[in-house]
C-alpha cells in the first residue's frame, strides 16, 4: 500500500476544499459553515458520522475489514479573529482568518479519511477521525473528550496523531520530538485595589498604578532568578488597564499575562509563587490584590515510543532528510495535549512556508502569513500511514 502515490490523485480535491475553507473562516466552538463543508467532503465514505452537542465537531469512525484496535487522527477547524491581508485570490473577507493553518489540517484529515476508506478491507481495526472546533483558546478538545470521543468505537484508542503546519520551516519538513513538544499555556490575572483621588495629590491616595508597573518588572526578574534555567518559563504581560481620565488616580489597576511552562512541576511552582508575588508587592504599597493563576492548556507531551515509530515511519516514506529532529520544545501551546494525556501519541509539525517567502517571513497568527497547500498530499498520506502502521 503506497498511500504517498495514492495521495497525489486526491490532492487537487484537497486543495479545492482547503481554499473553500479558507474563504469562510469561523471562530470558536460554533462553526456551522465549516462543519457543513466537512460533512459534504466525507459524504459517500464508509464512515459512521456523529456531530457534537456543545460544539460543531465532526467525528468519523472507519471500521476495518477485520477487528482490531482504534487509532485517532485529529484535525482542528477553527480560525482566528484576524483581518486577512494576504491578497490571495481566496482570501477571507469576513474579518476572520485561517492564520494558523487549520484549513489545511481539516483538508488533510479529509484526505486521510479518503485514503484509508479505499483500503478499509485491509485494516485490522478502526480509525477515529476527530474534526475539532475551538482549538484557539477555547479547549474544543476537552469538550469532545467530555462528549465521549474516546469511546466512539467502543475501545479506547491505542494511539493518537496530529500534524500541524507552520510557516517557520521549509515546505515539506516534518519535525517532532519525544517528551515535551509544546508548552503549557497559563494565564495570570491581577487586580490591584487602592484608593483613588486627584492626580495632583498622590500622597492623599493609595495609588495602584505603580504597583502594577513594579509587578511587570518583578515578573521578568522572577522568570530569570527563581526558575530552573533548564526548565524555563515565558512570562509575557499583554494587558495593562488603569484609569480613564488623565488627572484622576484610579481605585484599581489590572494586569494580564500569558505564562508558558514546559513541565507540570514548574506549573505547580508558579501557581503558588506568582499570586504571592503580586500580594507581596501590593502589600508593600498599602494595596490589596486579587490574583489568579489558571491553566488553559496543559503541556503537550509526546509518547517516546510512539514518537520513535512516527519518526521512523515518516523517514521511510519521505526520506530522512525531510524528518530533521526538533531540538527544543515550542513555546506555543495546543489542546491536543488533552488527548495525549489520555492516549499515547505524537504531535508533528509540518513546514508549509511558500517558496517565495524567506526564513524571516511572517509566523503563524500573522495577518499576512501564507501556507503552501502543496503539502496537503503528503500531510494526508502521513496521517493515513501513521494510523495504518497499527492496523496492518
C-alpha positions as CSV (number, residue, x, y, z in Angstrom):
1,X,0.0,0.0,0.0
2,X,1.7,3.2,-1.2
3,X,-0.5,6.0,0.1
4,X,2.0,8.6,-0.8
5,X,1.4,7.9,-4.5
6,X,-2.3,7.5,-4.0
7,X,-2.5,10.9,-2.3
8,X,-1.4,12.7,-5.4
9,X,-4.7,11.6,-7.0
10,X,-6.8,13.2,-4.3
11,X,-4.6,16.2,-3.8
12,X,-6.5,18.5,-6.3
13,X,-9.7,18.0,-4.4
14,X,-8.0,18.6,-1.1
15,X,-6.6,21.9,-2.4
16,X,-10.0,23.0,-3.6
17,X,-11.5,22.1,-0.2
18,X,-8.8,23.9,1.7
19,X,-9.4,27.1,-0.3
20,X,-13.2,26.8,0.2
21,X,-12.5,26.6,4.0
22,X,-10.0,29.5,3.8
23,X,-12.7,31.8,2.3
24,X,-15.2,31.2,5.1
25,X,-13.1,31.1,8.4
26,X,-15.2,30.8,11.6
27,X,-14.0,31.4,15.1
28,X,-14.7,29.4,18.3
29,X,-16.8,26.4,19.1
30,X,-19.6,27.1,16.6
31,X,-18.5,26.6,13.0
32,X,-21.7,25.8,11.0
33,X,-20.3,26.6,7.5
34,X,-17.1,24.7,8.2
35,X,-18.9,21.7,9.6
36,X,-21.2,21.6,6.5
37,X,-18.2,21.6,4.2
38,X,-16.6,18.8,6.2
39,X,-19.8,16.7,6.2
40,X,-20.1,17.2,2.4
41,X,-16.5,16.2,1.9
42,X,-16.9,13.0,3.9
43,X,-20.2,12.1,2.2
44,X,-20.1,8.7,0.4
45,X,-17.2,7.3,2.5
46,X,-17.9,4.2,4.7
47,X,-17.8,6.2,7.9
48,X,-20.2,6.4,10.8
49,X,-20.6,10.2,11.4
50,X,-21.6,11.9,14.6
51,X,-21.7,15.6,15.4
52,X,-21.2,17.4,18.7
53,X,-23.8,18.7,21.0
54,X,-22.0,21.6,22.7
55,X,-19.9,22.4,19.6
56,X,-20.0,21.8,15.9
57,X,-17.5,18.9,15.9
58,X,-17.5,16.0,13.5
59,X,-16.4,12.5,14.4
60,X,-16.0,9.8,11.8
61,X,-15.4,6.2,12.6
62,X,-13.9,3.9,9.9
63,X,-14.2,0.2,10.8
64,X,-11.7,-2.0,9.1
65,X,-12.5,-5.3,7.4
66,X,-11.2,-7.2,10.5
67,X,-11.4,-6.5,14.2
68,X,-8.5,-4.7,16.0
69,X,-7.5,-1.6,17.9
70,X,-8.5,2.0,17.3
71,X,-6.2,4.8,16.2
72,X,-7.2,8.5,16.5
73,X,-6.3,11.2,13.9
74,X,-7.1,14.9,14.7
75,X,-7.6,18.0,12.6
76,X,-8.7,21.3,14.1
77,X,-11.1,23.5,12.1
78,X,-11.4,27.0,13.8
79,X,-9.8,30.3,12.6
80,X,-8.7,33.4,14.4
81,X,-10.3,36.9,14.7
82,X,-7.6,38.4,12.4
83,X,-8.4,40.6,9.4
84,X,-6.6,38.9,6.5
85,X,-4.1,41.0,4.5
86,X,-2.5,38.3,2.2
87,X,-4.2,39.5,-1.0
88,X,-4.7,35.9,-2.0
89,X,-7.4,35.2,-4.6
90,X,-9.2,33.1,-2.0
91,X,-8.5,35.4,1.0
92,X,-11.2,35.7,3.6
93,X,-13.3,38.9,3.8
94,X,-15.4,38.3,6.9
95,X,-12.9,39.7,9.4
96,X,-11.6,36.3,10.4
97,X,-8.6,34.4,9.0
98,X,-7.1,30.9,8.9
99,X,-3.9,32.4,10.1
100,X,-2.8,29.2,11.9
101,X,-3.4,26.8,9.0
102,X,-6.3,24.9,10.4
103,X,-7.9,24.9,7.0
104,X,-5.0,22.7,5.9
105,X,-5.4,20.5,8.9
106,X,-9.1,19.9,8.1
107,X,-8.5,19.2,4.4
108,X,-5.5,17.0,5.2
109,X,-7.7,14.9,7.6
110,X,-10.4,14.6,5.0
111,X,-7.6,13.3,2.6
112,X,-6.5,10.7,5.2
113,X,-10.2,9.6,5.5
114,X,-10.4,9.1,1.8
115,X,-7.2,7.2,1.5
116,X,-7.9,4.8,4.4
117,X,-11.5,4.3,3.3
118,X,-10.2,3.0,0.0
119,X,-8.3,0.3,2.0
120,X,-10.9,-0.4,4.6
121,X,-11.0,-4.2,4.0
122,X,-7.2,-4.4,4.6
123,X,-7.4,-2.7,8.0
124,X,-7.4,-4.7,11.2
125,X,-9.1,-2.3,13.5
126,X,-10.7,1.2,13.4
127,X,-9.7,4.8,12.6
128,X,-11.3,7.6,14.6
129,X,-11.3,11.0,12.7
130,X,-11.5,14.0,15.1
131,X,-12.6,17.2,13.4
132,X,-12.4,19.7,16.2
133,X,-13.6,23.3,16.7
134,X,-12.3,25.7,19.3
135,X,-8.6,24.9,19.5
136,X,-7.7,28.6,19.6
137,X,-8.1,29.2,23.3
138,X,-11.4,27.5,24.0
139,X,-10.3,24.0,24.6
140,X,-12.5,22.3,22.0
141,X,-10.6,19.0,22.5
142,X,-11.8,19.0,26.1
143,X,-15.4,19.4,25.0
144,X,-15.1,16.5,22.6
145,X,-13.5,14.3,25.3
146,X,-16.3,15.0,27.6
147,X,-18.8,14.1,24.9
148,X,-17.3,10.6,24.6
149,X,-14.8,11.0,21.8
150,X,-12.6,8.2,23.1
151,X,-15.5,5.8,23.4
152,X,-16.7,6.3,19.8
153,X,-15.6,2.9,18.6
154,X,-16.2,1.0,21.8
155,X,-12.5,0.7,22.5
156,X,-10.2,3.5,23.7
157,X,-7.6,4.4,21.0
158,X,-4.1,2.9,21.4
159,X,-2.5,5.8,19.6
160,X,-3.3,9.4,18.6
161,X,-1.7,11.6,15.9
162,X,-2.0,15.2,14.7
163,X,0.0,17.2,12.2
164,X,0.2,21.0,12.4
165,X,1.5,23.2,9.6
166,X,3.8,26.1,10.4
167,X,5.3,28.9,8.4
168,X,8.7,28.9,10.1
169,X,10.0,25.8,8.4
170,X,10.7,24.9,4.8
171,X,7.9,23.3,2.8
172,X,7.6,19.5,3.4
173,X,9.8,19.2,6.5
174,X,8.3,17.0,9.3
175,X,9.6,17.7,12.8
176,X,8.8,16.4,16.2
177,X,10.5,15.2,19.4
178,X,9.8,12.8,22.2
179,X,8.6,14.2,25.5
180,X,7.6,17.8,25.8
181,X,6.9,19.2,22.3
182,X,4.8,22.3,23.2
183,X,4.5,24.4,26.3
184,X,1.5,24.6,28.6
185,X,-0.5,27.8,28.3
186,X,-1.5,29.5,31.5
187,X,-3.0,32.9,32.4
188,X,-2.2,35.3,35.2
189,X,-4.8,38.0,36.1
190,X,-4.1,40.6,38.8
191,X,-6.3,43.4,40.0
192,X,-4.7,45.8,42.5
193,X,-7.1,47.7,44.8
194,X,-6.0,51.1,46.1
195,X,-7.8,54.4,46.9
196,X,-8.2,56.8,44.1
197,X,-8.1,60.6,44.1
198,X,-6.8,63.7,42.3
199,X,-3.7,63.2,40.2
200,X,-2.2,66.3,41.8
201,X,-2.2,64.9,45.3
202,X,-0.9,61.3,45.1
203,X,0.0,61.5,48.8
204,X,-3.7,61.6,49.7
205,X,-4.4,58.4,47.8
206,X,-3.2,54.8,47.6
207,X,-2.1,54.6,44.0
208,X,-2.4,51.2,42.4
209,X,-0.7,52.1,39.2
210,X,2.9,52.0,40.4
211,X,2.1,48.6,42.0
212,X,1.2,47.2,38.6
213,X,4.2,48.8,37.0
214,X,6.5,47.3,39.6
215,X,4.9,43.9,39.1
216,X,5.6,43.9,35.4
217,X,9.3,44.2,36.1
218,X,9.2,41.8,39.1
219,X,7.6,39.0,36.9
220,X,10.6,39.3,34.5
221,X,13.1,39.1,37.3
222,X,11.2,36.1,38.8
223,X,11.4,34.2,35.5
224,X,15.2,34.6,35.4
225,X,16.0,34.2,39.1
226,X,13.5,31.8,40.6
227,X,13.0,29.2,37.8
228,X,15.4,26.5,36.8
229,X,17.2,27.6,33.6
230,X,16.8,24.0,32.3
231,X,13.1,24.1,32.7
232,X,12.4,27.6,31.5
233,X,9.2,29.6,31.5
234,X,8.0,32.6,29.4
235,X,6.0,35.3,31.2
236,X,4.6,37.9,28.8
237,X,2.5,40.8,30.2
238,X,-0.1,41.5,27.4
239,X,-2.7,43.6,29.3
240,X,-2.4,46.7,31.4
241,X,-5.5,48.7,32.4
242,X,-5.8,51.6,34.7
243,X,-7.9,54.7,34.8
244,X,-9.8,56.8,32.3
245,X,-9.2,60.5,33.0
246,X,-5.5,61.6,32.9
247,X,-5.9,63.7,36.0
248,X,-7.5,61.0,38.1
249,X,-5.7,58.3,40.1
250,X,-7.9,55.2,39.8
251,X,-9.1,52.9,42.5
252,X,-7.9,49.8,40.7
253,X,-5.3,48.8,38.1
254,X,-5.2,45.5,36.3
255,X,-2.6,43.3,34.7
256,X,-2.9,40.2,32.4
257,X,-0.1,37.9,31.3
258,X,0.3,34.7,29.4
259,X,2.6,32.2,31.1
260,X,4.2,29.3,29.2
261,X,5.6,26.3,31.1
262,X,7.3,23.2,29.9
263,X,6.6,20.9,32.9
264,X,3.9,20.2,35.4
265,X,6.4,20.8,38.2
266,X,7.0,24.4,37.0
267,X,3.3,25.0,36.7
268,X,2.9,23.9,40.3
269,X,5.6,26.2,41.4
270,X,4.2,29.2,39.6
271,X,0.7,28.6,40.6
272,X,1.8,29.4,44.2
273,X,4.6,31.9,43.6
274,X,3.0,34.4,41.2
275,X,-0.1,35.2,43.2
276,X,2.1,35.5,46.3
277,X,4.5,37.8,44.4
278,X,1.6,40.1,43.5
279,X,0.3,40.1,47.0
280,X,3.6,41.0,48.5
281,X,4.3,43.9,46.2
282,X,0.8,45.2,46.7
283,X,1.1,45.0,50.5
284,X,4.4,46.9,50.4
285,X,2.5,49.8,48.8
286,X,-0.6,49.6,51.1
287,X,-2.8,48.0,48.4
288,X,-4.7,44.8,48.3
289,X,-4.8,42.4,45.4
290,X,-6.9,39.8,43.7
291,X,-4.6,37.4,41.8
292,X,-5.5,34.2,39.9
293,X,-3.2,31.8,38.0
294,X,-5.1,29.4,35.8
295,X,-4.2,26.6,33.5
296,X,-5.5,27.0,30.0
297,X,-3.8,24.1,28.1
298,X,-1.5,21.5,29.7
299,X,2.0,20.8,28.4
300,X,1.9,18.8,25.1
301,X,3.8,15.6,25.8
302,X,4.7,13.1,23.0
303,X,4.9,9.5,23.9
304,X,8.6,8.4,23.4
305,X,7.7,5.0,21.8
306,X,5.0,6.4,19.5
307,X,7.3,9.3,18.5
308,X,10.2,7.0,17.7
309,X,7.8,5.0,15.5
310,X,6.5,8.2,13.9
311,X,9.9,9.5,13.0
312,X,10.9,6.1,11.5
313,X,7.8,5.8,9.5
314,X,8.0,9.3,8.1
315,X,11.6,8.8,7.2
316,X,10.8,5.7,5.3
317,X,8.0,7.4,3.4
318,X,9.7,10.8,2.6
319,X,13.4,10.3,3.3
320,X,15.3,11.0,6.5
321,X,16.4,14.4,5.1
322,X,12.8,15.6,5.4
323,X,12.4,14.5,9.0
324,X,15.0,16.5,10.9
325,X,14.8,16.5,14.7
326,X,13.0,19.2,16.6
327,X,15.7,20.0,19.1
328,X,13.8,22.2,21.5
329,X,10.1,22.4,22.5
330,X,8.0,25.1,21.1
331,X,6.6,27.7,23.5
332,X,3.2,27.8,21.7
333,X,0.5,25.5,23.1
334,X,-2.1,23.0,21.9
335,X,-5.2,21.5,23.2
336,X,-4.3,18.2,21.5
337,X,-2.3,18.0,24.8
338,X,-5.6,16.9,26.4
339,X,-5.9,14.0,24.0
340,X,-2.2,13.0,24.5
341,X,-2.8,13.0,28.3
342,X,-5.3,10.2,27.7
343,X,-3.8,8.3,24.7
344,X,-0.1,7.8,23.8
345,X,0.7,9.5,20.6
346,X,2.6,12.2,18.7
347,X,2.1,15.8,17.6
348,X,4.1,16.6,14.5
349,X,5.0,20.0,12.8
350,X,4.9,20.2,9.0
351,X,6.7,23.0,7.3
352,X,4.5,24.9,4.8
353,X,6.4,28.0,4.0
354,X,5.9,29.0,0.3
355,X,9.0,29.1,-1.8
356,X,8.8,32.8,-2.3
357,X,8.9,33.5,1.4
358,X,12.3,33.8,3.3
359,X,13.2,32.3,6.6
360,X,12.4,35.7,8.2
361,X,8.8,35.6,6.8
362,X,5.6,36.0,8.9
363,X,4.8,33.5,11.5
364,X,1.5,31.6,12.3
365,X,-1.2,34.1,13.5
366,X,0.1,36.9,11.4
367,X,-2.4,38.7,9.2
368,X,-0.1,38.3,6.2
369,X,1.1,34.7,6.7
370,X,0.6,32.2,3.8
371,X,0.8,28.4,3.8
372,X,1.6,26.4,0.7
373,X,-1.2,23.9,0.2
374,X,1.1,21.7,-2.0
375,X,1.9,20.0,1.3
376,X,-1.7,18.6,1.6
377,X,-0.9,15.5,-0.4
378,X,2.0,14.5,1.9
379,X,0.0,15.6,5.0
380,X,-2.9,13.3,4.1
381,X,-0.6,10.4,3.3
382,X,1.4,10.8,6.5
383,X,-1.7,10.8,8.7
384,X,-3.0,7.7,6.9
385,X,0.2,5.8,7.2
386,X,0.6,6.7,10.9
387,X,-2.8,5.1,11.5
388,X,-2.2,2.2,9.2
389,X,1.1,1.2,10.9
390,X,-1.0,0.0,13.8
391,X,-3.7,-1.7,11.8
392,X,-1.9,-3.7,9.0
